[in-house]
Amino acid sequence: MTIGGVLGFSMGYVTSLQIQATSPLTHNVSGTAKAYVQTLLGVVYFNEVKTALWWFSNCFVLIGAAAYSHVRSQ
């Protein structure tokens, strides 16, 4: 329970630092991209079979996050 509390506090602290350095929207997009990578790693690790529509929708999310990052950097 202590470890969970420390990790939760750390995530909140890092989140506030990221929002100060960027914007809440950028933080949300990076969180979505992180969740995508976590999902992808879980699917690969557990050898799950997913439909083509599942892969398409996940790639769509990743492409959207990449497009936002590209436009934001311009």
MIGUSE-318317 format. One record per residue (C-alpha): residue number from 1; residue in three letters; z, x, y. Coordinates in nm, 2 decimals. Last residue first. Example, Ala and Ser with C-alpha at 12.3 -4.5 7.8 and 13.67 -1.06 7.14 Angstrom:
<pts>
<pt i="2" aa="SER" up="0.71" east="1.37" north="-0.11"/>
<pt i="1" aa="ALA" up="0.78" east="1.23" north="-0.45"/>
</pts>
This chain:
<pts>
<pt i="74" aa="GLN" up="-3.62" east="0.55" north="2.35"/>
<pt i="73" aa="SER" up="-3.31" east="0.60" north="2.13"/>
<pt i="72" aa="ARG" up="-3.23" east="0.22" north="2.13"/>
<pt i="71" aa="VAL" up="-3.58" east="0.14" north="2.01"/>
<pt i="70" aa="HIS" up="-3.55" east="0.38" north="1.72"/>
<pt i="69" aa="SER" up="-3.20" east="0.26" north="1.63"/>
<pt i="68" aa="TYR" up="-3.31" east="-0.10" north="1.64"/>
<pt i="67" aa="ALA" up="-3.61" east="-0.02" north="1.42"/>
<pt i="66" aa="ALA" up="-3.39" east="0.16" north="1.17"/>
<pt i="65" aa="ALA" up="-3.16" east="-0.14" north="1.15"/>
<pt i="64" aa="GLY" up="-3.45" east="-0.38" north="1.11"/>
<pt i="63" aa="ILE" up="-3.60" east="-0.16" north="0.84"/>
<pt i="62" aa="LEU" up="-3.27" east="-0.15" north="0.65"/>
<pt i="61" aa="VAL" up="-3.24" east="-0.53" north="0.67"/>
<pt i="60" aa="PHE" up="-3.60" east="-0.58" north="0.55"/>
<pt i="59" aa="CYS" up="-3.53" east="-0.33" north="0.27"/>
<pt i="58" aa="ASN" up="-3.24" east="-0.55" north="0.16"/>
<pt i="57" aa="SER" up="-3.46" east="-0.86" north="0.17"/>
<pt i="56" aa="PHE" up="-3.74" east="-0.70" north="-0.02"/>
<pt i="55" aa="TRP" up="-3.51" east="-0.56" north="-0.29"/>
<pt i="54" aa="TRP" up="-3.35" east="-0.91" north="-0.34"/>
<pt i="53" aa="LEU" up="-3.70" east="-1.07" north="-0.34"/>
<pt i="52" aa="ALA" up="-3.81" east="-0.83" north="-0.61"/>
<pt i="51" aa="THR" up="-3.53" east="-0.94" north="-0.83"/>
<pt i="50" aa="LYS" up="-3.23" east="-0.72" north="-0.92"/>
<pt i="49" aa="VAL" up="-3.13" east="-0.55" north="-1.24"/>
<pt i="48" aa="GLU" up="-2.79" east="-0.38" north="-1.22"/>
<pt i="47" aa="ASN" up="-2.75" east="-0.02" north="-1.34"/>
<pt i="46" aa="PHE" up="-2.39" east="0.00" north="-1.24"/>
<pt i="45" aa="TYR" up="-2.44" east="0.31" north="-1.03"/>
<pt i="44" aa="VAL" up="-2.78" east="0.20" north="-0.89"/>
<pt i="43" aa="VAL" up="-2.65" east="-0.14" north="-0.78"/>
<pt i="42" aa="GLY" up="-2.33" east="0.00" north="-0.64"/>
<pt i="41" aa="LEU" up="-2.52" east="0.27" north="-0.45"/>
<pt i="40" aa="LEU" up="-2.75" east="0.01" north="-0.30"/>
<pt i="39" aa="THR" up="-2.47" east="-0.21" north="-0.20"/>
<pt i="38" aa="GLN" up="-2.29" east="0.08" north="-0.03"/>
<pt i="37" aa="VAL" up="-2.61" east="0.18" north="0.15"/>
<pt i="36" aa="TYR" up="-2.66" east="-0.18" north="0.27"/>
<pt i="35" aa="ALA" up="-2.30" east="-0.20" north="0.39"/>
<pt i="34" aa="LYS" up="-2.35" east="0.12" north="0.59"/>
<pt i="33" aa="ALA" up="-2.67" east="-0.02" north="0.75"/>
<pt i="32" aa="THR" up="-2.48" east="-0.34" north="0.85"/>
<pt i="31" aa="GLY" up="-2.20" east="-0.13" north="1.00"/>
<pt i="30" aa="SER" up="-2.45" east="0.07" north="1.19"/>
<pt i="29" aa="VAL" up="-2.60" east="-0.25" north="1.33"/>
<pt i="28" aa="ASN" up="-2.26" east="-0.39" north="1.43"/>
<pt i="27" aa="HIS" up="-2.16" east="-0.06" north="1.60"/>
<pt i="26" aa="THR" up="-2.49" east="-0.07" north="1.79"/>
<pt i="25" aa="LEU" up="-2.41" east="-0.42" north="1.90"/>
<pt i="24" aa="PRO" up="-2.06" east="-0.34" north="2.01"/>
<pt i="23" aa="SER" up="-2.19" east="-0.05" north="2.22"/>
<pt i="22" aa="THR" up="-2.21" east="0.33" north="2.20"/>
<pt i="21" aa="ALA" up="-1.94" east="0.58" north="2.26"/>
<pt i="20" aa="GLN" up="-1.65" east="0.34" north="2.33"/>
<pt i="19" aa="ILE" up="-1.77" east="0.12" north="2.04"/>
<pt i="18" aa="GLN" up="-1.76" east="0.43" north="1.81"/>
<pt i="17" aa="LEU" up="-1.41" east="0.53" north="1.92"/>
<pt i="16" aa="SER" up="-1.29" east="0.17" north="1.86"/>
<pt i="15" aa="THR" up="-1.44" east="0.17" north="1.51"/>
<pt i="14" aa="VAL" up="-1.28" east="0.51" north="1.44"/>
<pt i="13" aa="TYR" up="-0.94" east="0.37" north="1.52"/>
<pt i="12" aa="GLY" up="-0.99" east="0.06" north="1.32"/>
<pt i="11" aa="MET" up="-1.11" east="0.26" north="1.02"/>
<pt i="10" aa="SER" up="-0.81" east="0.49" north="1.05"/>
<pt i="9" aa="PHE" up="-0.57" east="0.20" north="1.07"/>
<pt i="8" aa="GLY" up="-0.72" east="0.05" north="0.75"/>
<pt i="7" aa="LEU" up="-0.71" east="0.39" north="0.57"/>
<pt i="6" aa="VAL" up="-0.34" east="0.44" north="0.67"/>
<pt i="5" aa="GLY" up="-0.25" east="0.08" north="0.56"/>
<pt i="4" aa="GLY" up="-0.44" east="0.12" north="0.23"/>
<pt i="3" aa="ILE" up="-0.26" east="0.45" north="0.16"/>
<pt i="2" aa="THR" up="0.07" east="0.29" north="0.23"/>
<pt i="1" aa="MET" up="0.00" east="0.00" north="0.00"/>
</pts>
